[in-house]
Amino acid sequence: EAQVTQNPRYLITVTGKKLTVTCSQNMNHEYMSWYRQDPGLGLRQIYYSMNVEVTDKGDVPEGYKVSRKEKRNFPLILESPSPNQTSLYFCASSPASTGGASGELFFGEGSRLTVL
Amino acid sequence: GQQVMQIPQYQHVQEGEDFTTYCNSSTTLSNIQWYKQRPGGHPVFLIQLVKSGEVKKQKRLTFQFGEAKKNSSLHITATQTTDVGTYFCAGATSGTYKYIFGTGTRLKVLA
């Protein structure tokens, strides 16, 4: 089954304790991205990757890191989480396209993170 | 920076009534996509529009892309309880790999 898998689905942590949210897709998609969803703000893009070893900042990258060492995986790293990073996080993937963003985004189930 | 505004933020309708949500971009878009997110779920792709003035239909859903490629709408005819959820538009500009999502319209259908 084609899917995007995120882990963990739920996490409560404390300020400053490094954490990683994993994302894996089995559709051989070149494009992957991370979003955070907050009430009234919709989905905001954190980082995206057009292919292995190619990443770029979205609209809200502060406090986050990503890596793309393999095509299927795109982990989101919070080096020193703070309470304002409490949010619902979604990973998404899409087939490659030239000339810009295009094509259906396949979303994971989401990871609800609470930072105390 | 580029912004995509979506209205209304909330809409409550009686089952059988029509519903429309609108998206407006501050810049010209290369394409616009629409997603539906059920309560507690993740966004699911509905459609992508690419051409100026394009209109596409999916059963009771009608999607439009404006002539200037800066606005779009989603219209649902005769809503059903299964239409409940939040509808998002997502715009992309040519040459970028960033999707800008609208803030979403939460639809509630009263039986």
HADDOCK unambig.tbl for C-alpha pairs under 7 A between the chains (distance, minus, plus):
assign (segid A and resid 40 and name CA) (segid B and resid 103 and name CA) 6.26 0.50 0.50
assign (segid A and resid 41 and name CA) (segid B and resid 103 and name CA) 5.25 0.50 0.50
assign (segid A and resid 42 and name CA) (segid B and resid 101 and name CA) 6.64 0.50 0.50
assign (segid A and resid 42 and name CA) (segid B and resid 102 and name CA) 6.23 0.50 0.50
assign (segid A and resid 42 and name CA) (segid B and resid 103 and name CA) 4.01 0.50 0.50
assign (segid A and resid 42 and name CA) (segid B and resid 104 and name CA) 5.91 0.50 0.50
assign (segid A and resid 43 and name CA) (segid B and resid 101 and name CA) 5.78 0.50 0.50
assign (segid A and resid 44 and name CA) (segid B and resid 101 and name CA) 6.79 0.50 0.50
assign (segid A and resid 58 and name CA) (segid B and resid 98 and name CA) 6.59 0.50 0.50
assign (segid A and resid 99 and name CA) (segid B and resid 94 and name CA) 6.42 0.50 0.50
assign (segid A and resid 99 and name CA) (segid B and resid 95 and name CA) 4.79 0.50 0.50
assign (segid A and resid 100 and name CA) (segid B and resid 94 and name CA) 5.52 0.50 0.50
assign (segid A and resid 100 and name CA) (segid B and resid 95 and name CA) 4.33 0.50 0.50
assign (segid A and resid 100 and name CA) (segid B and resid 96 and name CA) 4.58 0.50 0.50
assign (segid A and resid 100 and name CA) (segid B and resid 97 and name CA) 4.88 0.50 0.50
assign (segid A and resid 101 and name CA) (segid B and resid 92 and name CA) 5.95 0.50 0.50
assign (segid A and resid 101 and name CA) (segid B and resid 96 and name CA) 6.12 0.50 0.50
assign (segid A and resid 101 and name CA) (segid B and resid 97 and name CA) 4.29 0.50 0.50
assign (segid A and resid 101 and name CA) (segid B and resid 98 and name CA) 6.27 0.50 0.50
assign (segid A and resid 101 and name CA) (segid B and resid 99 and name CA) 6.81 0.50 0.50
assign (segid A and resid 104 and name CA) (segid B and resid 45 and name CA) 6.18 0.50 0.50
assign (segid A and resid 105 and name CA) (segid B and resid 45 and name CA) 6.68 0.50 0.50
assign (segid A and resid 107 and name CA) (segid B and resid 42 and name CA) 6.45 0.50 0.50
assign (segid A and resid 107 and name CA) (segid B and resid 43 and name CA) 6.39 0.50 0.50
assign (segid A and resid 108 and name CA) (segid B and resid 42 and name CA) 6.83 0.50 0.50
assign (segid A and resid 109 and name CA) (segid B and resid 41 and name CA) 6.73 0.50 0.50
assign (segid A and resid 109 and name CA) (segid B and resid 42 and name CA) 5.51 0.50 0.50
assign (segid A and resid 110 and name CA) (segid B and resid 42 and name CA) 6.61 0.50 0.50
